[in-house]
């Protein structure tokens, strides 16, 4: 345990340093066109813009569907409900911490930096870019069902 704490502190410091060097996600351009791939691109830009807007306005409790690239794997949060944690980067450049409850859903297997993931969850604001959680089903049915898709598998 004593060896994990310094490692965790280094990872947190690296995340904050990385986050502070990210460009602002203020400008998002819409992609014209009417093809299905253009529609998917526009929907993604719209979701990324929604996150950027929520971050600027310090808003939370926003359901979103996103695509991102894994840029860092963090240790599991084992305090209370266990969560698999990793950081993704959106097409807009904004980064988000993903907190995936592995007591309610399966762990995302073989996840590594550089991997693409699709996610559905609830955005919560914080001053480092935000957190995406509820990426799983809610046994109490108070939250919309979320999920993570990675390498052809859906975790929820």
C-alpha positions in Angstrom: 0.0 0.0 0.0 2.9 2.4 0.9 4.3 1.9 -2.7 1.0 2.6 -4.4 0.4 6.0 -2.8 3.5 7.7 -4.3 2.6 6.1 -7.7 -0.9 7.4 -7.4 0.3 10.8 -6.5 2.7 10.8 -9.6 -0.2 9.8 -11.9 -2.5 12.5 -10.5 0.2 15.1 -10.9 0.8 14.0 -14.4 -2.9 14.2 -15.2 -3.2 17.7 -13.8 -0.1 18.8 -15.6 -1.4 17.4 -18.9 -4.8 18.9 -18.4 -3.4 22.3 -17.7 -1.5 22.2 -21.0 -4.6 21.4 -23.1 -6.0 24.1 -25.4 -9.4 25.5 -24.7 -12.2 23.7 -26.3 -14.1 26.9 -27.2 -14.1 26.5 -31.0 -16.0 23.6 -32.5 -16.8 23.5 -36.2 -19.7 21.8 -37.7 -19.2 19.4 -40.5 -21.4 20.1 -43.5 -22.9 17.3 -45.6 -25.7 14.7 -45.6 -24.0 11.3 -45.7 -24.4 8.9 -42.8 -20.7 9.3 -41.9 -21.1 13.0 -42.0 -24.2 12.7 -39.8 -22.2 10.6 -37.3 -19.4 13.2 -37.3 -21.9 16.0 -36.7 -23.5 14.1 -33.9 -20.0 13.6 -32.3 -19.1 17.2 -32.7 -22.4 18.1 -31.1 -21.7 15.8 -28.1 -18.1 17.2 -27.8 -19.5 20.7 -28.0 -22.1 19.8 -25.3 -19.2 18.7 -23.0 -17.2 21.8 -23.8 -20.2 24.0 -23.0 -21.0 22.1 -19.8 -17.3 22.5 -18.7 -17.4 26.2 -19.4 -20.7 26.7 -17.5 -19.6 24.2 -14.7 -22.7 22.1 -15.3 -23.2 18.5 -14.2 -25.7 15.6 -14.5 -25.7 15.6 -18.4 -26.2 12.4 -20.3 -23.9 12.1 -23.2 -22.6 9.6 -25.8 -19.0 10.1 -26.7 -16.1 8.6 -28.7 -12.6 9.1 -27.3 -9.1 7.9 -27.2 -7.6 6.4 -24.0 -4.6 8.5 -23.0 -3.9 7.1 -19.5 -4.9 4.2 -17.3 -5.2 4.9 -13.6 -5.4 2.6 -10.7 -8.8 1.4 -9.6 -10.6 3.4 -7.0 -11.4 0.8 -4.3 -12.9 3.2 -1.8 -16.6 2.3 -1.5 -17.9 1.0 -4.8 -14.9 -0.1 -7.0 -14.3 1.9 -10.1 -12.0 1.3 -13.1 -10.5 4.6 -14.0 -8.9 6.0 -17.1 -8.6 9.2 -19.0 -9.9 9.8 -22.5 -9.3 12.6 -25.0 -12.2 13.8 -27.2 -11.8 15.0 -30.7 -12.2 18.5 -29.4 -9.0 18.0 -27.3 -10.8 18.0 -24.0 -9.9 15.3 -21.6 -12.3 13.4 -19.2 -11.7 11.0 -16.4 -13.9 7.9 -16.8 -15.0 6.2 -13.6 -16.6 2.9 -14.5 -18.2 1.0 -11.6 -16.8 -2.6 -11.7 -19.1 -3.7 -8.9 -22.1 -3.2 -11.2 -20.5 -3.9 -14.7 -17.6 -5.9 -16.0 -14.1 -4.4 -16.2 -13.2 -3.1 -19.7 -10.7 -5.8 -20.7 -7.4 -5.2 -22.5 -7.7 -1.4 -22.3 -4.6 0.5 -23.2 -3.5 4.0 -24.1 -4.2 4.7 -27.8 -7.4 2.6 -27.8 -10.6 4.0 -29.1 -13.7 3.7 -26.9 -17.4 4.7 -27.3 -19.1 5.6 -24.0 -22.6 6.5 -22.7 -22.7 8.0 -19.3 -23.3 11.1 -17.1 -21.0 14.1 -17.2 -20.0 15.7 -13.9 -18.1 19.0 -14.0 -14.7 19.4 -12.2 -12.0 22.0 -12.8 -9.8 19.4 -14.7 -12.2 18.7 -17.5 -14.9 16.6 -15.8 -15.7 13.0 -15.0 -17.9 10.6 -16.9 -19.6 8.1 -14.7 -22.8 5.9 -14.7 -21.2 4.0 -17.7 -23.3 1.0 -16.6 -26.8 0.0 -15.7 -28.4 1.5 -12.6 -30.1 -1.2 -10.5 -32.3 1.5 -8.9 -33.3 2.8 -12.4 -32.8 6.4 -11.4 -30.1 7.0 -14.1 -30.2 6.2 -17.8 -28.3 3.1 -18.6 -24.7 3.8 -19.7 -22.1 1.6 -21.4 -18.6 1.4 -22.7 -17.8 -0.2 -26.1 -14.2 -1.4 -26.7 -12.9 -3.8 -29.2 -16.4 -5.1 -30.1 -17.5 -5.7 -26.5 -20.1 -3.7 -24.6 -19.7 -3.3 -20.9 -22.8 -2.1 -18.9 
